[in-house]
C-alpha cells in the first residue's frame, strides 16, 4: 500500500515507521530540522514494544514531490490542522482514505470539511511518544 504520513512526529513517525518496516511504500511530509534529520539519517524508531529500527523513506516538505497515496496518515498538532488538511487533500488519490490522529472532538469534522467526509477515517491511539 502507498502511504504518506503528514506529521512525522511521535505518532506519525512510529506508525509510518512500522508500516515501512512491514514493507509498505511510505513517504513522509515533514519540515525543518526533523526533515533534515530524516533525509540525512533516516527515521529511527525506539520502542519498548517494537524494538529499535531505522527506515529510509522518501521525505519532503513539498507535497508535489510525494505524489498521491492510497492512505494518508494525518498526525499533526491541532493548531496546524486546517493548513495541513489543505495540503493533505493534494496527497489523496481519488479513492484514498485519510486516517486522522488529533486531539479534540471536532478534529475529524474539521478535516472532513476540507478533504471530504468519504475520505476520513477517525483514528484513536493511546501511547506516549517523544522526539529525540
C-alpha positions as CSV (number, residue, x, y, z in Angstrom):
1,X,0.0,0.0,0.0
2,X,1.2,3.5,-0.8
3,X,1.1,5.6,2.4
4,X,2.0,9.3,3.0
5,X,2.4,10.4,6.6
6,X,1.6,14.1,7.2
7,X,3.2,15.0,10.6
8,X,6.2,12.7,11.1
9,X,6.5,13.4,14.8
10,X,5.9,10.9,17.6
11,X,2.7,9.4,16.4
12,X,3.2,9.7,12.6
13,X,6.8,8.6,12.9
14,X,6.0,5.5,14.9
15,X,3.1,4.3,12.8
16,X,4.7,5.3,9.5
17,X,7.9,3.6,10.5
18,X,6.1,0.4,11.4
19,X,4.3,0.4,8.1
20,X,7.5,1.0,6.2
21,X,9.2,-1.9,8.2
22,X,6.3,-4.1,7.2
23,X,7.0,-3.4,3.5
24,X,4.6,-0.7,2.6
25,X,5.7,2.2,0.4
26,X,5.7,5.0,3.0
27,X,6.7,8.6,2.4
28,X,6.8,11.5,4.9
29,X,5.7,15.1,4.7
30,X,7.9,16.9,7.2
31,X,9.6,20.2,7.7
32,X,12.6,21.9,9.4
33,X,15.2,20.1,11.4
34,X,13.1,16.9,11.5
35,X,13.0,16.7,7.7
36,X,16.8,17.4,7.6
37,X,17.5,14.6,10.1
38,X,15.2,12.1,8.2
39,X,17.0,12.8,5.0
40,X,20.5,12.5,6.5
41,X,20.0,9.5,8.8
42,X,16.6,8.1,8.1
43,X,13.8,7.8,10.7
44,X,15.0,5.9,13.8
45,X,12.2,4.4,16.0
46,X,13.0,3.3,19.5
47,X,10.2,1.4,21.1
48,X,9.8,-0.8,24.1
49,X,7.1,-2.7,22.2
50,X,8.6,-2.8,18.7
51,X,12.3,-2.5,19.2
52,X,14.7,-0.1,17.7
53,X,14.9,0.2,13.9
54,X,15.7,2.8,11.2
55,X,13.7,3.3,8.0
56,X,15.0,5.2,5.0
57,X,11.9,6.5,3.3
58,X,11.3,9.5,1.0
59,X,10.7,12.7,2.9
60,X,9.9,16.1,1.7
61,X,8.3,19.5,2.7
62,X,6.8,19.7,-0.8
63,X,3.6,17.6,-1.3
64,X,4.1,17.7,-5.1
65,X,7.3,15.7,-4.7
66,X,5.4,12.9,-2.8
67,X,2.6,12.4,-5.3
68,X,-0.6,10.7,-4.1
69,X,-1.3,7.8,-1.9
70,X,-4.0,5.2,-1.0
71,X,-3.7,6.2,2.6
72,X,-2.7,9.5,4.2
73,X,-1.9,9.2,7.9
74,X,-2.7,12.6,9.4
75,X,-0.8,13.2,12.7
76,X,-0.4,17.0,13.0
77,X,-1.0,19.1,16.1
78,X,-4.5,20.6,16.1
79,X,-3.2,24.1,15.7
80,X,-1.8,23.1,12.3
81,X,-4.9,21.1,11.3
82,X,-6.5,23.4,8.7
83,X,-3.4,24.3,6.8
84,X,-2.1,20.7,6.9
85,X,-5.5,19.3,5.8
86,X,-5.4,21.5,2.7
87,X,-2.0,20.1,1.9
88,X,-3.2,16.5,2.7
89,X,-6.1,16.9,0.2
90,X,-3.5,17.1,-2.6
91,X,-2.0,13.8,-1.5
92,X,-5.2,11.8,-1.6
93,X,-5.7,9.5,-4.6
94,X,-9.3,9.6,-5.8
95,X,-10.5,6.7,-3.7
96,X,-8.0,7.1,-0.9
97,X,-8.6,7.4,2.8
98,X,-7.1,9.9,5.4
99,X,-6.6,8.4,8.8
100,X,-6.7,11.3,11.4
101,X,-4.9,11.2,14.8
102,X,-5.7,14.5,16.5
103,X,-6.7,15.7,20.0
104,X,-10.1,17.3,20.1
105,X,-13.5,16.0,19.4
106,X,-14.1,18.3,16.4
107,X,-10.8,17.5,14.6
108,X,-12.2,14.8,12.3
109,X,-15.1,17.0,11.3
110,X,-12.8,19.9,10.5
111,X,-10.6,17.6,8.4
112,X,-13.7,16.2,6.6
113,X,-14.9,19.7,5.8
114,X,-11.6,20.2,3.8
115,X,-10.9,16.8,2.3
116,X,-14.5,15.5,2.1
117,X,-16.3,13.2,4.5
118,X,-16.0,10.0,2.4
119,X,-12.2,10.1,2.7
120,X,-11.9,10.5,6.5
121,X,-11.2,7.6,9.0
122,X,-11.2,8.6,12.6
123,X,-8.1,7.2,14.4
124,X,-7.5,6.8,18.1
125,X,-4.3,5.8,19.9
126,X,-3.1,5.5,23.4
127,X,0.6,5.8,23.6
128,X,3.3,8.1,24.9
129,X,5.9,9.3,22.4
130,X,8.9,11.6,22.4
131,X,11.0,13.0,19.6
132,X,14.7,12.8,20.5
